[in-house]
């Protein structure tokens, strides 16, 4: 399984970014897939996921209403649309599948003026 996140970069507060995760060698239908982030000196934070059981979506309170997760099974990609970004959103973002938890390289998001 390979998971590769991309789409990070530098954005001003209030701006938007769309992260993409390419998943190879798996069928997304059989996995819960989601995003987490880790900022320097902070614990890993789960952000959002799509359940394999009922396709329901879940969000952490810190991003609810600002971030939207989606997926395209045909392209084996999962997306995280991030709006109204804040400096506190600065972190390396990773996509993961579960269970068990597996993730690949992350992408850095920096929110700064």
Backbone torsions as a table, in degrees:
resi	resn	phi	psi	omega
1	UNK	NA	131.8	175.3
2	UNK	-126.3	131.4	177.9
3	UNK	-125.4	125.8	-177.4
4	UNK	-130.6	113.8	177.6
5	UNK	-89.1	146.7	177.9
6	UNK	-151.7	170.6	176.3
7	UNK	104.9	-2.1	178.7
8	UNK	-72.0	173.9	179.1
9	UNK	164.1	-166.8	179.3
10	UNK	-97.6	129.4	179.7
11	UNK	-140.6	148.8	179.1
12	UNK	-78.6	154.2	175.5
13	UNK	-54.0	137.1	-177.0
14	UNK	90.3	-9.1	-178.3
15	UNK	-83.3	-176.0	-176.6
16	UNK	-132.3	152.8	172.2
17	UNK	-143.9	152.9	174.1
18	UNK	-121.5	114.8	177.2
19	UNK	-89.4	147.9	179.0
20	UNK	-127.7	144.7	177.3
21	UNK	-128.0	120.6	176.4
22	UNK	-94.9	124.2	-178.5
23	UNK	-114.3	118.5	-179.0
24	UNK	-107.0	153.0	173.8
25	UNK	65.7	22.7	176.5
26	UNK	-141.3	159.3	172.3
27	UNK	-102.3	113.3	-174.7
28	UNK	-60.6	-21.0	-178.6
29	UNK	-63.5	-22.9	-172.6
30	UNK	-98.6	3.4	-174.9
31	UNK	-130.4	144.0	162.4
32	UNK	-74.6	132.9	-177.5
33	UNK	-131.0	142.2	-175.9
34	UNK	-161.9	-167.5	-178.1
35	UNK	-131.2	144.1	168.6
36	UNK	-137.2	167.7	178.6
37	UNK	-138.8	159.5	175.8
38	UNK	-141.9	120.7	177.2
39	UNK	-96.9	154.6	179.9
40	UNK	-55.0	128.6	177.0
41	UNK	76.5	5.1	-178.8
42	UNK	-120.4	161.1	178.3
43	UNK	-74.9	157.2	174.9
44	UNK	-60.4	139.1	-179.2
45	UNK	-124.3	119.0	173.2
46	UNK	-71.4	135.1	-174.4
47	UNK	-109.2	-49.6	-172.2
48	UNK	-164.1	152.7	175.9
49	UNK	-154.1	160.8	173.3
50	UNK	-115.9	121.6	-176.9
51	UNK	-71.0	137.8	175.7
52	UNK	-73.6	-23.1	-173.7
53	UNK	-74.8	-49.8	-174.2
54	UNK	-132.5	10.9	177.4
55	UNK	63.5	15.6	177.8
56	UNK	-71.9	153.3	179.3
57	UNK	-109.7	148.6	-177.4
58	UNK	-136.6	146.1	-177.4
59	UNK	-136.5	145.6	170.9
60	UNK	-71.2	150.6	-179.5
61	UNK	-58.5	-31.6	-175.8
62	UNK	-67.3	-20.0	-176.9
63	UNK	-122.8	-4.0	-178.3
64	UNK	-58.9	131.5	-178.7
65	UNK	88.0	-13.6	179.2
66	UNK	-113.7	-33.7	-178.0
67	UNK	-109.1	146.4	177.4
68	UNK	-134.3	127.7	178.1
69	UNK	-99.0	143.4	176.1
70	UNK	-152.0	167.2	178.9
71	UNK	-146.0	156.2	176.6
72	UNK	-126.8	100.0	-175.8
73	UNK	-62.3	-35.8	-177.1
74	UNK	-65.2	-32.3	179.1
75	UNK	-96.8	-2.4	-176.9
76	UNK	52.9	48.4	-179.4
77	UNK	-130.4	147.3	174.4
78	UNK	-124.7	141.6	-174.9
79	UNK	-122.2	154.2	172.0
80	UNK	-133.6	105.3	176.0
81	UNK	-84.2	122.8	-176.2
82	UNK	-118.4	118.0	179.8
83	UNK	-116.8	164.7	177.6
84	UNK	50.2	48.4	-176.4
85	UNK	-67.0	145.9	-178.2
86	UNK	-123.3	156.8	177.6
87	UNK	-54.0	-30.9	179.4
88	UNK	-68.0	-11.9	177.0
89	UNK	-83.5	-4.9	178.9
90	UNK	-62.9	124.0	-176.5
91	UNK	-178.9	171.9	167.4
92	UNK	-91.1	129.3	-176.1
93	UNK	-105.7	135.5	-178.7
94	UNK	-126.9	144.9	166.8
95	UNK	-98.6	152.9	-177.8
96	UNK	-144.9	161.5	170.1
97	UNK	-122.7	159.3	-175.6
98	UNK	-158.1	153.3	-11.5
99	UNK	-91.9	162.9	-17.8
100	UNK	-71.0	166.4	-178.0
101	UNK	-64.0	128.2	175.1
102	UNK	-137.7	142.3	178.0
103	UNK	-150.2	165.4	-178.5
104	UNK	-120.8	-149.0	179.8
105	UNK	-69.7	142.9	179.6
106	UNK	-95.3	-179.7	177.1
107	UNK	-131.6	136.6	-174.1
108	UNK	-85.0	129.4	173.8
109	UNK	-115.2	125.1	178.3
110	UNK	-121.8	122.1	179.3
111	UNK	-110.5	110.1	-174.6
112	UNK	-159.3	148.3	175.0
113	UNK	-93.6	NA	NA
